[in-house]
Amino acid sequence: MVSPNISTFREIIPLIYSWRTPDVPKYDGWEKIGYTEQDTADARIAQQASQMSIAKEKVWARRAVFTSESGGRFKDTDFHDYLKQQGVERETQPKRTEWHYIAPAPKTSLEYFNDFAGQDFQAAPTGVPEEDYTLRPEQQAAVDQAVAAFNAGNDEVLWNAKPRFGKTLTTYELMRTLDVRRVLIVTNRPAIANSWYDDFQRFIGHQTTYRFISESASLTARQPMNREQWRAFWLNHQDEDPRIVEFLSLQDLKGSQYFGGSYDKLKHIAQFDWDLLVIDEAHEGIDTTKTDVAFDQIKRTRTLHLSGTPFKALASGKFGPEQIFNWTYEDEQVARQDWDDDSQENPYAQLPTLTSGFHR
């Protein structure tokens, strides 16, 4: 009988690498700087531009960890941001890529990397750079599905998506597509406030009139706008079409007397007519009477449920097929294998590859 040989653990050693090619004249002096969780940088480099018969010369590869005493990991995007601060040019036309113009720089790319990796992680700058974005195909499909469902008269939608789907950015794009003014995000995991705030600062804040409002303890050091500041801002900027994205923990919501608790707080949440309620990690902690009571008190036009394991919600029959968008590990692997746009970096290449072994 054939039985699966399942490995439950594999140490991942993330790498930052750089390579160049002498075969493409326009990239003379340029280096492609990326990130991989594969076993070797050579394997990752070999996959890039695989449909083009060009020489690929590895310049260097290093572990993606700070070498200072405090340590910590980072991604290529963090190093890219550092290169931008140092004035290193990056290819942005016709598409934003990982190619950087190193040749005339006062330092080699490896010297820049060593300077960056040698920073004290705890003291490293915490500012989030502003960027434009393009959704991956499945993210755009989720937005399109939700818009169609809402336009068809449904008031609730479920995104059943695996981790690393990019739910925060995709939700922000849905918010913009729907042209909503008041968005409330409630989660049972307040620590993920940083993810929501990071994507807001990086992609949304600089190109919209939305303001991110939160008094979550996990954001204390970063000081987003609080509720009193929002009220003052809203009164003084009416001509700028001010819009609100408020982040709130489920525990905080249920503690309010306006939502079944005993504390006199969050009255404005009950008073607002919200355009969109986002319930993040909808599978955690919401299947209780107190939670149902709390959500029932929120006046809203539409609700978006986000979850990677929405078993109870699916079993309840609450959502029809047109209200559910699914994105699984299998979907991701298929998209990874089928990617054939050699002019653009495969957005799935950095994600883990699922493999299985069998023995008799």
Buried (B, 14 or more C-beta within 10 A) or exposed (E): EEEEEEEEEEEEEBBBBBBBBEEBEEBEEBBBBBBBBBEBBBEBBBEBBEEEEEEBEBBBBBEBBBEBEEEEEBBBEBBBBBBEEEEBBBBEEEEBBBBBBBEEBEEBBBEBBBEBBEBEBEEBEEEBBEBEBEBBEBBBBBBEBBBEBBEEEBEBBBBBBBEEBBBBBBBBBBBBEBEBBBBBBBBBBBEBBBBBBBBBBBBBBEEBEBBBBBBBEBBEEBEBBEBEEBEEBBEEEEEEEBBBBBBBBBEBBBBBEBBBBEEEBBEEBBEBEBBBBBBBBBBBBBEEEBBEEBBEEBEBBBBBBBBBEBEEBBEEEBBEEEBBBBBEEEBBBEBBEEBEEEEEBBBBBBBBEEEEEEEE
